[in-house]
Amino acid sequence: YCESSARFGFGQSLSNRIADKILKELKVRGPNGLSRTAISGLFQGNRTKQEIDAALGDLHFSSLAQRRKEVTRGRPSEVWFASEYLIRD
């Protein structure tokens, strides 16, 4: 309840600037989402993997973004979506 009330009052913004930038781009991309590689590319090498992991963790914990594993010919790809665009199986 408290989290929903805060989000209503302050919008869907976190106090984490990295997470805010990722969320903004996820909303722009809509149902296409962003791969983990594309998310890293948003910061042009100026953020560490740990910083990006923490930001994605904040978004996931706040139910603002969700990830999905997609099968590829090689390793599975991790794609992130703003929660309103998550395609459910």
N, C-alpha and C positions, 0 to 999 in steps of 0.2 A: 504494500500500500504506500509506504513512504517513498520507495523508488519511483512508483508511478506518479505520485503527487509532485515530486521534484522534477521529473521529466516534463510533466504538464506545465509547471511553472517556469522552468528554465529551458525548455526545448531539449532536443536530443543531442546535447553537447556534454562532453566529459571534460574533466580538468586536465586531460592528457592531450596535448596538441597533436601528437603523432596519431592517436586514435581518432581525433576529430578530422584530420586530413584524410585518413583511410576511409572513414565513414562517408565523408562528403563524396569521395570518388566512387565508393560502392553504390551510392544513390544515383550518381550520374550514369554508371554502367548498367544499372537496373538488373534485369533478369540474366544478363550475361556474366555478372560477377567479375571478380579479379583473381587471377592466379596468384600464388604466393610470390612468384617471380615478378609479376607486374606490380604487386604491392611494394616489393623491395625497390623496384625501379622508380616509384613515386618520389623516393628520397635521394636518388642519384648517388647512392653510396655514402650518404651523410648520416645514416642511422645504422646502428648495429643490429644484428639478428636478435639479440636479447631485447633491445628497445622495441623492435617491431613485434616480437613475440608477446611482450608485456602489453602493448597497445591492443593487439588482437585478443589477448586474454581479457582485457577490460571490456572490449566491445562484446565479446561472447558472454561474459559474466553479466553484463547489463542488458542482455537480450537484444542488442542493437544489430548484431551481425552473427552469422552462423557460417560454418564451413562445411564443405562437402568434398569427399574424396571421389575423384573421377578416374576410371580405368583408362590407361594409355598402353601403348606397346611396351613401354619401359616401366619405370616407377610410377605408381599412382600420383596423380596431380591433386594438389589441394587448392580448391577454389572457394573464395569467400563471397558472400552475398549480404547486402543489407537485409535484415530480417523480413521486411515486407516483400522482398523479391525472392525469398528462398523457395525453390521448387522442391516440393516434397515428393518422396518416392511413393 
